[in-house]
Structure formats: C-alpha cells, structure tokens
Amino acid sequence: MMEALRESFGFQDADLRTYSPLTLAYIGDAVYELVIRTLLVKHGNAQTNWLHKKASSLVKASAQAEMIEKLLPVLTEEEEAVYRRGRNAKSYTMAKNATMSDYRKATGFEALMGYLYLKEDLGRMIELIRLGLDRGGQICDTKN
C-alpha cells in the first residue's frame, strides 16, 4: 500500500527517528483501529452497533495500556525505545474515561503502531497486535 501511495502522491520517505512521537501516535491510532475493525468485520456480518461497541472496547486507552504491558517483554530494544518516547511525550489532551497512566501507555502503544506502519513492517505490527489480543483473551470470535 505504501508503494502505491508513494507512486500516486510522489512523497519522499523521511527518517522515522525525526518524527515526533505524537505524530507517530496520530497515525498509529488510526492504523490500530483499522486493524481492529478489519478483524471484527472479517469475522462475519454483524450489526454495526455491536461492531462499534466491540471496537471501542479494544481501542480505548485502558485496553491499549493493558496490551502494551503484556507486550513489553517481547519488544525489541528499538520498539521499546519508540514506545518510551511515545509514553513520555507531553500531550496537552487526555482521553475521557482514562487515567493519565493509561493514556500515556496508550500513546506509547500508538506511537509504536505508527512507527511500525510507517517503517512498512506490517508483519511485526500484526504479530504484536495478535500477541496482545491473545494474551489479553480478547480474540474477537463471538458476537454477543
């Protein structure tokens, strides 16, 4: 997909180490939500209300904070450094219904997702999401 975007829009890749962690989190938030929505929809046709509620429960700050805690032991040094930069970034906003701790961990998680996406390492991004969902017992296989 990135190659198609490069060809169609003619942008140049920048050094990801120069990106603000909040910029990485901005794209990471969208990419992670798209992966979750795709997983839910690919499990079969369902009411959009159920899809929204299930997706929201998996992408909220507390769920992302829980996921990154489970993933920390398997992160590479590079991935952990990106996560820490995102977690420690000074944001002037905060998600509603989230503690500051969960919000910062979630921002770090989203920065990592954004970094892996822009790095075009989708395999690793998906591997981490899968591990996080498996370890959290949150596999999306029921439509209750």
C-alpha positions as CSV (number, residue, x, y, z in Angstrom):
1,M,0.0,0.0,0.0
2,M,2.8,2.4,0.9
3,E,4.4,1.9,-2.5
4,A,1.0,2.8,-4.2
5,L,0.8,5.9,-2.1
6,R,4.3,6.9,-3.0
7,E,3.7,6.4,-6.7
8,S,0.3,8.2,-6.7
9,F,1.3,11.2,-4.5
10,G,5.0,11.4,-5.0
11,F,6.1,11.8,-1.4
12,Q,9.5,11.0,-0.1
13,D,10.1,8.9,3.0
14,A,11.6,10.8,5.9
15,D,13.8,9.4,8.6
16,L,11.3,8.0,11.2
17,R,13.7,8.8,14.0
18,T,13.0,12.5,13.3
19,Y,9.2,12.1,13.7
20,S,7.6,13.4,16.9
21,P,6.2,10.6,19.0
22,L,2.8,12.3,19.0
23,T,2.9,12.3,15.1
24,L,3.6,8.5,15.2
25,A,0.8,8.1,17.7
26,Y,-1.6,10.1,15.5
27,I,-1.1,7.6,12.6
28,G,-0.8,4.6,14.9
29,D,-4.1,5.3,16.4
30,A,-5.8,5.2,13.0
31,V,-3.9,2.1,11.8
32,Y,-4.6,0.2,15.0
33,E,-8.3,1.0,14.9
34,L,-8.4,-0.1,11.2
35,V,-6.8,-3.4,12.1
36,I,-9.3,-4.0,14.9
37,R,-12.3,-3.0,12.7
38,T,-11.0,-5.3,9.9
39,L,-10.7,-8.2,12.3
40,L,-14.2,-7.7,13.6
41,V,-15.7,-7.3,10.1
42,K,-13.8,-10.3,8.7
43,H,-15.3,-12.5,11.4
44,G,-18.6,-12.1,9.6
45,N,-21.5,-9.8,9.1
46,A,-22.7,-8.2,12.3
47,Q,-24.8,-5.3,13.5
48,T,-22.9,-2.0,13.3
49,N,-23.8,-1.2,16.9
50,W,-22.1,-4.4,18.1
51,L,-19.1,-3.7,15.9
52,H,-18.8,-0.2,17.3
53,K,-19.0,-1.3,20.9
54,K,-16.6,-4.2,20.4
55,A,-14.1,-2.0,18.5
56,S,-14.4,0.8,21.1
57,S,-13.7,-1.7,23.9
58,L,-10.4,-2.8,22.2
59,V,-9.1,0.6,21.2
60,K,-9.8,2.6,24.3
61,A,-6.8,3.8,26.3
62,S,-7.2,1.3,29.1
63,A,-7.2,-1.7,26.7
64,Q,-4.2,-0.4,24.9
65,A,-2.4,0.2,28.2
66,E,-3.1,-3.4,29.2
67,M,-2.0,-4.7,25.8
68,I,1.4,-2.9,25.9
69,E,2.1,-4.2,29.4
70,K,1.7,-7.7,28.0
71,L,3.9,-6.9,25.0
72,L,6.8,-5.2,26.8
73,P,8.7,-8.5,27.3
74,V,8.7,-9.3,23.6
75,L,9.6,-5.8,22.2
76,T,13.0,-5.3,20.6
77,E,15.2,-2.5,22.0
78,E,14.2,-0.3,19.1
79,E,10.5,-0.9,19.6
80,E,10.8,-0.3,23.3
81,A,12.6,3.0,22.7
82,V,9.8,4.1,20.4
83,Y,7.2,3.1,23.0
84,R,9.0,5.0,25.7
85,R,9.3,8.1,23.6
86,G,5.5,8.0,23.0
87,R,4.7,7.3,26.6
88,N,6.8,10.2,27.8
89,A,5.6,12.7,25.2
90,K,4.0,15.8,26.6
91,S,0.4,15.8,25.3
92,Y,-1.9,18.7,26.2
93,T,-5.0,16.5,25.8
94,M,-6.2,13.4,27.6
95,A,-8.8,10.7,26.6
96,K,-12.0,10.9,28.5
97,N,-12.6,8.0,30.9
98,A,-8.8,7.2,31.1
99,T,-6.3,7.6,33.8
100,M,-3.2,9.7,33.0
101,S,-1.1,6.5,33.3
102,D,-3.3,4.5,30.9
103,Y,-3.4,7.5,28.5
104,R,0.4,7.7,28.4
105,K,0.9,4.0,27.9
106,A,-1.7,4.0,25.1
107,T,0.1,6.9,23.5
108,G,3.3,4.9,23.6
109,F,1.5,1.9,22.1
110,E,0.0,4.0,19.3
111,A,3.4,5.6,18.6
112,L,4.8,2.1,18.2
113,M,2.0,1.1,15.9
114,G,2.6,4.2,13.8
115,Y,6.3,3.6,13.7
116,L,5.9,0.0,12.5
117,Y,3.3,1.1,9.9
118,L,5.5,3.9,8.5
119,K,8.5,1.6,8.6
120,E,6.4,-0.7,6.5
121,D,6.9,-3.5,9.0
122,L,3.2,-4.6,8.9
123,G,4.1,-8.2,9.7
124,R,5.7,-7.2,13.0
125,M,2.8,-4.8,13.7
126,I,0.2,-7.5,13.2
127,E,2.3,-10.0,15.2
128,L,2.3,-7.7,18.2
129,I,-1.4,-7.0,17.9
130,R,-2.1,-10.7,17.7
131,L,0.1,-11.4,20.7
132,G,-1.6,-8.6,22.7
133,L,-5.1,-9.9,21.8
134,D,-4.2,-13.5,22.5
135,R,-2.6,-12.7,25.9
136,G,-5.5,-10.4,26.8
137,G,-8.1,-13.0,26.0
138,Q,-9.7,-10.5,23.6
139,I,-9.9,-12.5,20.4
140,C,-12.9,-11.3,18.5
141,D,-14.6,-14.6,17.8
142,T,-18.1,-14.0,19.3
143,K,-20.9,-11.6,18.5
144,N,-22.7,-11.4,21.8
